[in-house]
């Protein structure tokens, strides 16, 4: 067996993660797939998703398109490339992701909404939910951190980066330890330059528990841990140690199970790992399931990804995605079937890998962006970079109107879909939504991503009959607020000098009132 070089391993991990995501997404319990009984297949399939954002409609998902798992991988990758990874991810990537998210989990959505308001989730109305969030939404996205550290091996630093990234959206030890355990396994396979023995990965992860399971110090979590102890319904450190101990016991169970060889029953093992229970979306469950599957199918990566992708009742997309990450990191790209190279944004995934491995990530990215700009001059400005409109179509929303779905492509080649609702009777009236939604205000002033310094920003307040009805649906606009106060709030939003939270405090209204008005503020550049 030829051992792939590191760049091939990293490319394999990125692409195989997206493949697992795309194969498993239609089968995930929360996918809202119209098909009652999806079939097991070797190929990507088109499917119909029942979506309620921004209004109920049927959305056709094309073969090979991925969900939030891969969206988050690419978001973290962009954040690392900027050099200010935590700030960029929290203040720009997450708020803007709300405009194009596909299948996002509850913890991610709440965190993103919190950052859009200018608040960290542990300081928001979602604080209790945040500290109870032990899902796999963190583990599924940390692959770029492993790739970015390929040339400068430092396990302790890698674990610190993963913990800091996890903290942005999740506050429970199951999320932290699932992410660090997965990162440790990825890093082990990245540096493995000999043939992987059967069961070796399990042994390595068990031996590395002092690295991935170490309690983070105050230098990493700082005052956050004090806030955690106030809001948690448990003792954070006790829960951390309890989770780590349970994970080690599960690793021992996997080690014993692998000894059964050909008579091993994958469904039984995955069941014992809680993949089909109430905790099937937990970070530690996903990491352990993926490590088991990668160990068992190291010599057959395609089958290793298919099994979790079609394990109906489990978190199919995420477990298949991180299993793909491990198998791709082990085997590179040579094993990937041609039909699986049709996965959404295949070339973008390869390019992002190369940028993460570049010695000067910013300069390498500038060259790629400049090349994309030279081929097309119709670029729109967004908080995460520039993108161009590729296609648009309407899908019906019952008798009320249509949902306009726009397909965009970033300068680095990622495909995004944004949606707006258009009532049937609007005629030529302007819509109460911006064409390409902007992210929320930043926690700290930063340089705006603009095409050139000569562009100026102009804000407009646009309200049509549909928008008026939308505002009146909120009881607070009927009894608790005057027209004069509404106009003052609009004026403050138009100035753009204060966050929506500050404006709410100034006028003694709830933030939701300001946010509802803010939907009708349009940003234009001229």
Protein Blocks (a to p, Z undefined) as FASTA:
>chain_A
ZZddfklmmmmmmmmmmmmmmmmmmmpmklopablbdcddfbdcddddddfbfbdcdddd
dehiacfklmmmmmmmmmmmnopmmlmmmmmmmmmmmmmgghiafklmmmmmmmmnopaf
klmmklmmmmmmccfklmmmmmmmmmmmmmmgcfklmmmmmmmmmmmmpccfklmmmmmm
mmmmmmmmmmpcbdcdehklmmmmmmmmmmmmpccdfklnmmmlmmmmmmpcbdfklmmm
mmmmmmmmmmmmmmmmmmnmmmpcfklmmmmnopmmmklmgmklmmmmmmmmmmmmmmmm
mlmmmmmmmmghiafklmmmmmmmmmmmmnommlpcfklmmpghklmmmmmmmmmmpmbl
mlmmmmmmmmmmmmpccdcddfkbccddfbdcdddehjlbccdddddddfkopacddddd
ddfklomaccfbdfbdcddddfbdcddddfbfkbccdddddddfklmmmmmmpmklmmmp
cfklmmmmmmmmmnopacfklmmmmnopafklmmmmmmmpccddZZ
